[in-house]
């Protein structure tokens, strides 16, 4: 089954914001430049380990008619690349329809990171990004990811080595600090800009927060105010109104959308439409069903293993259907489906059952899921609920 580009049928105007969204969009920055290349729209898909693989990225791109601005790989281990680990090599692969494309690499040794960056350039990727944000302990203890926030001298060495190794633009993804008592974004930004990075992407949480709590957009606004390179903000974005609010209020050059893309994979199409002066569209029930069929087909291009395809569909349905009223039982039936045929049968039953009284998705209902306060890092279930 082939997914139609964009949306079909008569438009249904979203009710996420009573204001005129296209009019507001005219007043915000809608693109930025990295290494001589224009990124438009300035709203793109952030990397998520175990989620934003090639099938998911291609699906997002097709939903938006190619108007995704930028797509980024999952987190690629340079150690994995050096040992020809199939998973790491697979995570670096991309297709032409995903351009412009960034490969994000992580590691703690400058020479190995430089080697990894050269491999990225050889792959034909448009950009390479250094990960200074991953909070996972096994990455941090080896000096990679957000471990670099506590070793800024090594961050400088890594960035210097990567910049010297490649000719493509180099960007850096950071968190605002290790914890609330050591927010050192100003220091890391000074190093990143001083070593010649082409753009700075900021996840507005600390390492201790992991993926919980609310992102600190005020700190990101301060970073933008002193920046000499583009600054892209990341955190708590679910809707077109969210995108415009972040751009209006915090003046960042662009935004990256992570978990919000699992709740609202149509966001990129919606913001592109708004940037083009159109009203954003709410996907019909038929289009939501078609989403899963299209995702299944793309997943089968990557693997012949039905269990893996079923697992990915369940993972996405668990997030996407959180926005639908009365979805608790339907979600459970999908998650308990033992086969693809039963999954799609349960999917059809659920959507057809709600057709008569359907009033649209309720994106605000998942804000607590993504922004609930938590005092400790909990790993392993961040993308599964």
DACOR-V148666 format. One record per pair of residues at least 6 apart in sequence whose C-alpha atoms are under 7 Angstrom apart, sorted by sequence separation. I is the first residue (numbers start at 0). J is the second residue. If there is no record, write none. Layout:
BEGIN
i: {I & I}
j: {J & J}
END
This chain:
BEGIN
i: {31 & 32 & 60 & 106 & 138 & 139 & 140 & 147 & 176 & 236 & 260 & 272 & 273 & 320 & 336 & 30 & 31 & 60 & 80 & 139 & 147 & 162 & 175 & 176 & 223 & 272 & 30 & 79 & 80 & 119 & 175 & 176 & 30 & 175 & 270 & 299 & 333 & 29 & 30 & 31 & 134 & 204 & 269 & 298 & 320 & 29 & 30 & 76 & 91 & 116 & 133 & 134 & 203 & 204 & 269 & 29 & 75 & 131 & 132 & 133 & 203 & 333 & 131 & 132 & 203 & 219 & 295 & 317 & 332 & 333 & 56 & 130 & 131 & 75 & 75 & 131 & 203 & 73 & 102 & 131 & 72 & 201 & 72 & 232 & 52 & 214 & 231 & 236 & 313 & 329 & 51 & 52 & 214 & 230 & 231 & 232 & 233 & 313 & 51 & 102 & 213 & 230 & 231 & 232 & 233 & 234 & 237 & 101 & 229 & 230 & 231 & 232 & 233 & 236 & 43 & 100 & 101 & 102 & 103 & 104 & 105 & 231 & 42 & 43 & 44 & 46 & 48 & 100 & 101 & 102 & 103 & 104 & 105 & 171 & 40 & 42 & 43 & 44 & 45 & 46 & 47 & 48 & 99 & 100 & 101 & 102 & 103 & 104 & 170 & 175 & 179 & 237 & 40 & 41 & 43 & 44 & 46 & 70 & 77 & 101 & 103 & 169 & 170 & 171 & 172 & 173 & 174 & 175 & 178 & 239 & 40 & 46 & 75 & 76 & 77 & 148 & 169 & 170 & 171 & 172 & 173 & 174 & 175 & 177 & 178 & 223 & 238 & 39 & 69 & 70 & 71 & 72 & 74 & 75 & 76 & 77 & 145 & 148 & 168 & 170 & 171 & 172 & 173 & 174 & 175 & 176 & 177 & 178 & 220 & 38 & 69 & 70 & 71 & 72 & 73 & 74 & 75 & 76 & 174 & 175 & 176 & 177 & 198 & 199 & 200 & 201 & 202 & 203 & 220 & 239 & 309 & 38 & 69 & 70 & 71 & 72 & 74 & 174 & 197 & 198 & 199 & 200 & 201 & 202 & 203 & 220 & 239 & 71 & 174 & 198 & 199 & 200 & 201 & 202 & 216 & 77 & 107 & 77 & 107 & 155 & 159 & 106 & 107 & 151 & 158 & 60 & 106 & 185 & 323 & 52 & 77 & 105 & 106 & 322 & 323 & 105 & 155 & 322 & 53 & 57 & 132 & 322 & 126 & 127 & 128 & 129 & 130 & 131 & 132 & 125 & 126 & 127 & 128 & 129 & 130 & 131 & 132 & 322 & 126 & 127 & 128 & 129 & 130 & 131 & 322 & 128 & 321 & 112 & 116 & 120 & 109 & 113 & 117 & 120 & 109 & 113 & 117 & 108 & 112 & 116 & 110 & 109 & 113 & 261 & 5 & 262 & 263 & 4 & 5 & 261 & 262 & 4 & 5 & 261 & 4 & 5 & 4 & 262 & 145 & 284 & 317 & 318 & 317 & 314 & 134 & 134 & 237 & 34 & 235 & 213 & 211 & 212 & 211 & 212 & 211 & 212 & 211 & 212 & 211 & 34 & 33 & 33 & 208 & 208 & 208 & 209 & 207 & 208 & 207 & 210 & 31 & 67 & 66 & 62 & 63 & 59 & 63 & 66 & 62 & 45 & 47 & 42 & 43 & 44 & 45 & 46 & 41 & 42 & 43 & 44 & 45 & 41 & 42 & 43 & 44 & 24 & 27 & 27 & 31 & 16 & 28 & 15 & 40 & 58 & 54 & 54 & 54 & 24 & 24 & 21 & 20 & 21 & 21 & 21 & 21 & 5 & 12 & 13 & 12 & 13 & 12 & 13 & 11 & 12 & 10 & 11 & 2 & 0 & 1 & 0 & 0}
j: {37 & 38 & 66 & 112 & 144 & 145 & 146 & 153 & 182 & 242 & 266 & 278 & 279 & 326 & 342 & 37 & 38 & 67 & 87 & 146 & 154 & 169 & 182 & 183 & 230 & 279 & 38 & 87 & 88 & 127 & 183 & 184 & 39 & 184 & 279 & 308 & 342 & 39 & 40 & 41 & 144 & 214 & 279 & 308 & 330 & 40 & 41 & 87 & 102 & 127 & 144 & 145 & 214 & 215 & 280 & 41 & 87 & 143 & 144 & 145 & 215 & 345 & 144 & 145 & 216 & 232 & 308 & 330 & 345 & 346 & 70 & 144 & 145 & 90 & 91 & 147 & 219 & 90 & 119 & 148 & 90 & 219 & 91 & 251 & 72 & 234 & 251 & 256 & 333 & 349 & 72 & 73 & 235 & 251 & 252 & 253 & 254 & 334 & 73 & 124 & 235 & 252 & 253 & 254 & 255 & 256 & 259 & 124 & 252 & 253 & 254 & 255 & 256 & 259 & 67 & 124 & 125 & 126 & 127 & 128 & 129 & 255 & 67 & 68 & 69 & 71 & 73 & 125 & 126 & 127 & 128 & 129 & 130 & 196 & 66 & 68 & 69 & 70 & 71 & 72 & 73 & 74 & 125 & 126 & 127 & 128 & 129 & 130 & 196 & 201 & 205 & 263 & 67 & 68 & 70 & 71 & 73 & 97 & 104 & 128 & 130 & 196 & 197 & 198 & 199 & 200 & 201 & 202 & 205 & 266 & 68 & 74 & 103 & 104 & 105 & 176 & 197 & 198 & 199 & 200 & 201 & 202 & 203 & 205 & 206 & 251 & 266 & 68 & 98 & 99 & 100 & 101 & 103 & 104 & 105 & 106 & 174 & 177 & 197 & 199 & 200 & 201 & 202 & 203 & 204 & 205 & 206 & 207 & 249 & 68 & 99 & 100 & 101 & 102 & 103 & 104 & 105 & 106 & 204 & 205 & 206 & 207 & 228 & 229 & 230 & 231 & 232 & 233 & 250 & 269 & 339 & 69 & 100 & 101 & 102 & 103 & 105 & 205 & 228 & 229 & 230 & 231 & 232 & 233 & 234 & 251 & 270 & 103 & 206 & 230 & 231 & 232 & 233 & 234 & 249 & 111 & 141 & 112 & 142 & 190 & 194 & 142 & 143 & 187 & 194 & 97 & 143 & 222 & 360 & 90 & 115 & 143 & 144 & 360 & 361 & 144 & 194 & 361 & 93 & 97 & 172 & 362 & 167 & 168 & 169 & 170 & 171 & 172 & 173 & 167 & 168 & 169 & 170 & 171 & 172 & 173 & 174 & 364 & 169 & 170 & 171 & 172 & 173 & 174 & 365 & 172 & 365 & 157 & 161 & 165 & 156 & 160 & 164 & 167 & 157 & 161 & 165 & 157 & 161 & 165 & 160 & 160 & 164 & 315 & 61 & 318 & 319 & 61 & 62 & 318 & 319 & 62 & 63 & 319 & 63 & 64 & 64 & 322 & 206 & 350 & 383 & 384 & 384 & 383 & 206 & 209 & 362 & 168 & 369 & 370 & 369 & 370 & 370 & 371 & 371 & 372 & 372 & 373 & 373 & 197 & 197 & 198 & 373 & 374 & 375 & 376 & 375 & 376 & 376 & 381 & 229 & 267 & 268 & 265 & 267 & 264 & 268 & 271 & 268 & 255 & 257 & 253 & 254 & 255 & 256 & 257 & 253 & 254 & 255 & 256 & 257 & 254 & 255 & 256 & 257 & 243 & 246 & 247 & 252 & 240 & 252 & 240 & 271 & 294 & 294 & 297 & 298 & 273 & 274 & 273 & 273 & 274 & 276 & 277 & 278 & 268 & 278 & 279 & 279 & 280 & 280 & 281 & 280 & 281 & 280 & 281 & 293 & 292 & 293 & 293 & 296}
END
